[in-house]
Amino acid sequence: MESEKIKVVLCGAAGRMGCAVIDCFHAAEDVEVRYGIEKKGHPEVGSALEGVPIVSDISSAMEDADCLVDFSSPAFTDELVKMSDERGKPLVVGTTNLSGETLGLIENVSERIGIVLSPNMSPAMNVLFRIVPDVARALEKGFDVSIVETHHRWKKDSPSGTARKLMRILKDAGSKDPQVRSLRMGEIIGEHVLTFAGEGETLKIAHCAQSRGAFASGALLAVRFVVKANPGLYDMFDVLRLR
């Protein structure tokens, strides 16, 4: 593994995020995207994106893969997790809006293979996740909390997976009923603004993604981590050593 490139199969390769991952991984000297996966009938199946063949047959594409990366759709993630389990291939999942059943499947399968699961793989966003509990506990009394998240007009889930994770973090830290507002506008990649408003003062914490490359670079770190990891369910805190 030290001298060879990590061979990756990318699910959801023709989407906006998939294309960003291909660009990022191409620039890395130690990773190679061998195949991109899209559903049968997708217009890109049978073509190539930046030299990456786009196919619909996951089974054959997985044969010599070292790792699978998923930026597809919740309906597709179930199938991918099951096939990763059957083949013993580690997995990085960045798909959001997963059901409780899918999350349960991922937890079960992670007893046998390594899985990195995160709704947002941006390194800076995960640092924000890390500091929010301390802020929430310090400002628990007398402060109202809100999350405003803004994404491009084509984003399907609302609130975003990142906003939902922020809500869980805040509630776990003792914040009561954080207000959430979701905006879908233009081509905005992703903005999250967390506001703590008290008497006479306001604290704002914001993260703005200028490109999908921020998420792709996190996915690259996750791939490098998971191919060496023991079976288990990991997140970007593990990848970035934020614990």
C-alpha positions, 0 to 999 in steps of 0.5 A, a space after each residue: 500500500 505504501 508504494 501503490 496508489 489507493 484505488 478508489 471507486 466513487 459513487 455519485 461520480 457525475 454529480 457536482 460533489 463527485 466531480 469535485 472529488 475527482 478533481 481533488 483526487 487526481 491532484 493527489 499522488 497517492 490516490 487513483 479513482 479507478 471507476 465512477 458509479 452512476 445508476 443504470 440509464 444515467 447519461 454519463 454511463 459509458 463515458 469518462 469524466 477526466 479519464 475516469 470510466 463511468 459505469 453502473 455495475 458496482 460489483 465488477 468495479 469493486 474487484 480491485 478497489 481499496 476503498 469506496 467513496 459515496 456521494 450519491 443518494 440515500 436510496 443508493 447508499 444502502 446497496 453500497 454499504 451492503 456490497 462493501 460489507 460483502 467484499 470487505 471494502 472500507 467505505 467513506 460516506 458523505 451522502 446526507 439525509 440518510 434514514 434511521 434504517 440506513 444509519 443502523 445498517 452502517 453501524 452494524 456493518 462497521 463491526 466488520 469494516 472501517 467506515 467514515 461517516 460525516 454529513 460535512 467533510 470540510 476540515 474547518 467545519 469539523 473544527 466548528 463542530 468541535 468548539 460549538 459544545 463549549 460555546 453552547 455550555 458557556 452561553 446556556 443561560 440567557 442566550 437564544 440560539 439560531 442556525 441559518 444555512 444557505 445552499 444552492 437552489 438544487 439542494 434536495 435536503 432541508 435543513 442540510 445534514 450539517 444543520 441537523 448535526 449542529 442541532 444535535 450538538 447544541 441539544 446535547 450541550 444543553 441548548 433548548 430549541 435552536 431555531 433553524 432557517 434554510 435558504 436555497 438560493 442561486 449557486 451558493 455552495 454552503 454557508 452556516 451561521 450559528 448565532 447566540 443572542 443575549 442581552 446586549 451582545 451577540 456571538 456569531 460563528 460562521 463557516 462559508 464554503 467557497 468551493 466543493 474542494 473543501 469537502 473533497 479535500 476532507 474526503 481525501 483525508 478520510 480515504 487515507 485514514 480508513 484504508 489503514 483503520 480497524 473495523 469501526 464507525 468513524 467520523 471526521 473527528 477521528 480523521 482530523 484527530 480532534 478528539 
